[in-house]
Structures are given as C-alpha cells and as structure tokens.
Amino acid sequence: MRTILVSIGDELVLGQTVESNGAYMAEQLCSLGAPAVELVTVGDDQQAITQTLRRCAADADLLIVTGGLGPTADDLTRQALAEAMGVKLIENAVALQQIEKFFRGRHKPMPKINRVQALCPRGAQVLENPAGTAPGIAAKLQRAQVFVLPGVPREMQVMFQQHVRPHIVAAISKPALFTASIHCFGQGESTIAERLGKLMARDHQPDQATVGTTVSAGVCTVRLRANDQDTLEKTAQQVQILLGPVVFGRDGITLPQALLDLLQQKQLTLATAESCTGGLLGKLLTDTPGSSAVYLGGWITYSNDMKQRHLDVAPDWLEGQGAVSGPVVCAMASHAADRSGADCALAISGIAGPDGGSAQKPVGTVWIGLHVRRQSPPTQAFVCLFPAAIGREAIRDRAAKMALQALRLRLLDQPLDMLDWTPGSTAPGSPASATTNEQAPTTT
C-alpha cells in the first residue's frame, strides 16, 4: 500500500505551529505495514491544495489529509477536494446532525458559521468526529482512497484510530514491516552508537533488523525495523544486552513512566524538592496516569529563604557552599523524604541561565540529590554540567530527566557513573569526581 500524507495550514508552512500530525500518522502507518512514502505540507490556498491532492492521488493507494476542516474562511480543504473530484459541495444531513449534537452536549446553540462544516463533496462519505465539530471525509480520487481528518491533533488521532486504521488493517493481511523503538537516557548518541557497534552497519545480515538512532529532548531512541517479528525481537534483545540499564523503555514507555512503574513494583513512594526546575520534575511525574499511587508531592523552594524555612537547609551550607552544591541538595532530598514520609526523594538545584553563572559554577551547573531510605548511605549527590548553549528550557528539562534516570538506576543497584555528564565542582570534603556519597549535612 503506497501511502502519502498531506498536512494543510498556513501556520505550518510559516513555522508558527510545529507539524506533529504527520509524525503521529507516519509512526502509526509504519507499525501497520503501510509506511508513508511522502509527507507534504501545504498552506491555506485552494488552488495549491487542489493541485496537491490531484498529484498525490495519482501516485498513492492511500492519501490521508489533515487540516482545513474548520468553520472559517481560511478552511478550504473540503472545497479543494470537491474541485479535485470535479463535483459540487452539498450539505450532508448526517454531518449537520452530528455538529448540532456536539453543541447540544455543551448546552450551547450551534453558531451559524459552523454549518459550513456539514458540506461534503457529492459522492463522498462523512466520517463522525466524536471529539470535535469537524466531520471527516472519505472519498475516492483517481487511484487513491482519501481520508480527510481535522488538523486538531487530539481529534485527528481519535479519528485515525476509528476510521483509517480499520481500512488499513482490512487491506493488509500481514504487515510488511515490523518496528520497535528502544529508549535510552543519560548517554549521548555517539556513545550509544559505539556500544551498538556492528548492529548499526548498513550491510546487516538478513536475520538482523535495521538499526538506527535518533535524539529528541535528550532521549536517544534506537529504532528497529524488520520484515518479520522474530527478527525484530532477536535484534531488540541484542540492543538491550549491549546498552544495559540506560534503556528505560520501549515504544510508548516514557522515562517518568519507567520510574513510576519501578517504584510501584518495589512498593516505594517518592517526594521531590526543586529549585531551578521550578516544578518541572513534579510535572513530568504527574503527567503520567497513575502517578498518585507512588508520588506524594513536593516542594518548589526557589529562594534560599524557602530552602531554610521549608526544608531545613542550614544557613551555613547556603552561605559557605551556595544553593547550587552537594550538601544543599542532600539536605533538600533527605528532609523532603522526612517531611513527606516518602521512601525516596529527589532534589535539584542549579543555574539554568541565561544569567547567574560564574567561573566556578557556570550556567548549566546542576546538582542532583537522591535519598533512598532503605539504602546505605541513604543520601547521594552528583553534579552535571550541561552546555549553556542549549538554553534555559533544555537545561531544566535535562536536569529533571537526569534525576529520574539516576533514581531509577539507584533502585536497580546500578552505578551512576554509567551516565554521561561533565563534572563541575564537587561537595566539600568529597573526592574530586562527578559523584559523592555523603549523608545530608546536619542542620540546626
């Protein structure tokens, strides 16, 4: 099945909105054995959309279009599809009923402008949209089966699963391609590639899946594809063995999910104490469904005064070593565990920039503290030096993820020195290395 994806919208071609629909559908199509051969982006211009639809329909068995089904004057996909098909737009009674039902469910009258969303090319089929006001459209254009879906990602995803996926499954008795994604954090892409070695060779053996790597937001993903499931699983096992515990999950598993699953498995609870990340660590955890089973909550102690008053960080440590130091994050972590009653705690304090750095502690310096009540010693701290050039948002993101991965490794009894980072300063009295094993300082 030759498949082409088309995304429509001025905001996409102007770079005002990141085009995510194509990525979602491409991944879904690949897993179904109908990988896309082309992804096209078109602005809100009826002539350009019509020409694109005609060209793609002549070259595809399946054409999936997203965007341009709204009620405003710049939503032109239904008009362009009718023009490409050489038919008129007609009001579809079923579509109109669906739109009116949507507004009734919200106890609001349907605005007159939304009536245009009930228009459909003559001979085409209306697709129900259970998540919004824009019905989809299914039609035949030249050699292609065409599906037109809304551009709103949530609506598109629901309708893809409800309408497009069954069509593909029915058309393909056996997937032509099997894929898997194996996710790692804490080691760079070059390190991962070196450890994978010959598995990444382009002249791989027939009984081995094709292996490649990509990086997004610090997560290095090893992508596998093979013509049969057995070959895929065999190679996936080899990847897992070569990379070890830096692998935190496969396919849809996220790093927060991996840690939360491990905590639940070990019947442990978690609290957090954050400074430079400002609650991001807690957000990553609570974005995951079911996090309340193990995550108790946390503190955002951005100022030194808050660190002293709420987490009993000793003034001597703040004045002598500074807020960005091993002793301070040790105190934050251990006292967060004590005050919350949690079995484990994570603490982060750093300099995210763009200002605030110094020669001793440049922008990107982040100390992370871990407390695990049942281990000895219970409290540990290590320092990361992230490149200042990646920017404030990325430094905060990498720091939060590094904390999650570090706690995960510690719970697995794995050494933290397998993680890649550039050492910055070290805690007082500790070895000159990137990690320290120290008890939280005594406070008064």
Protein Blocks (a to p, Z undefined) as FASTA:
>chain_A
ZZddddedfklmnopaccfklmmmmmmmmmnopacfbdcdddddfklmmmmmmmmmmmcf
bdcdeejiafbfklcklmmmmmmnopacdddfklmmmmmmmmmmnopacdfklmmmmgcc
ehiacdddfkbmbdcddddehjbccddddfblklmmmmmmmmmmmmmmmmpmbafbdcdd
dddehiafklmmmmnmmmmpmkbcfkbccdddddeehiacdddddfbfklmmmmmmmmmm
mnmmmlgbehjbcfklmmmmmmmmnopacddddfklnommmmmmmmpghklmmmnbdcdd
fbfklmmmmnopafklmmmnopadfklmmmmmmmmmmmnopabdcdddddebjghiafkl
gghiacdddddfkbccfbdcddddddfknojklmmmmmmmmmmmmmmmmmnopafklpcc
ddddddehiacdfbdcddddddZZ
